[in-house]
């Protein structure tokens, strides 16, 4: 299992992203994540498509998109990668709200033994 899959599996099983989905998405897309125990780089940021693929592969609960103000039934029901891609596109992961959420989620990840880099600059 690669570092990103292991990381996402840990987040999913601990339910640490619940209540802060936009911050979770912001961190995964735009920030560097490093595992503190061995200084291994988990991610340098990822594309929306890659993130959607990981969420599909791990069978992330689709109902969490309600945190973003989205109704799961309005997103593509049969193609989960497209479902997550559309959810990410509606999340405005570059907004001030997402950056603030990312900062909060970085604190959660710090408690789990990960260091998170600063948000990207425009």
N, C-alpha and C positions, 0 to 999 in steps of 0.2 A: 504494500500500500504506500503510495507516495505521500509526501509531507502534507500536501493540501487536502487530500482525501482523509487522512488521519485527523487533521485539524478540524475539518468540517464535521466529521463523525463525532468528535469530542464536543463540539459546540451543539450539535443536534441532540446528542444523548443527555447533555447537561441542561439543555433548554435555556442556555444563556442568551440567545438572541430574542427570546420571547419578550415582547414589549418594546423592543428597539430594533425592529426589522430594517428601518431606513439607515440607522447607524451601522448595522451589520453589513448591509449592502455597500454603503459608502466606504467602509474600511476595506472590504474585499476588493473593490474595484480600484480605489485610488491610493491605498497606503501600503507601505512595506510592513510585513509581519515577520518577526524573528522569534524563534523559540529560544528562550533565555538559557535553558539547561545546556545546550551545546552550540548556541549561536547559529544554528541552521536557519537559513532563510526559507520561510514557509511560502511567502508570496511577495512579489514586487508590484502587485496589482494585477488585475485580470480584466479581460474583456467581458462585456455583457454576455456574449455568446458562451464563453467558457464558464462563467458563473451559472448561467442557466443550465448548462450541461451537467455541472456538478450537483445542482439542486435536484435536477431530474434523476440523476444516478442514485442519489441518496434518498430519494422519495421523500423530499421535504414536504411537510404538511401544507397543502395549498390554501387552507383557510387562513393562514397567517397574513395573507395579502389584505385582509380586512384592516390591519394596522395602517395600511397605506391609504385607506379610504376606498379600496377597490372591492368589488363583489366578485368572488371567484367564478361565478356562473357567467360573467361577462367576458372572461378570458378564454382562449382556445382550450376546450375541455379534453380533446383527444391527444394532442401533442404537448406533452409536459415541458419540453424544452422551449417551445414557442410560448407556452403559458408563462413560464418564468421570465423569458425575454421581454414579453409585453409588460409584465409586472414591474420589472426593472426600469423599463422605458417610462412608465408612469410615475415612478418613485421620485424623480428629480434628485438623483444622487449627488448632484453638484450644488444643491441649494444650501443656504445658510442653515436651514433646519437639519439637513443631512450631515453637514459638517459638525454641528453641535451634537447630533446623535452619535456620530463617529467618535467624537471625543469621549462621550459617555461609555461607548462600547469598548474603547481602548482601555479604559479603567477596568472593565470586566475582564478583558483579555490579560491585562497585567496581573490580576489576581490568579489567573490560570497559568501563568508562567510565560507569557508572550509579551514582547515589546512591539509597539505599534508606532510607526513613523508619523510625521506631521502630515496634514492634508496637502494635496497638491495646490500650487498657486496658479492663478489664472494669468 
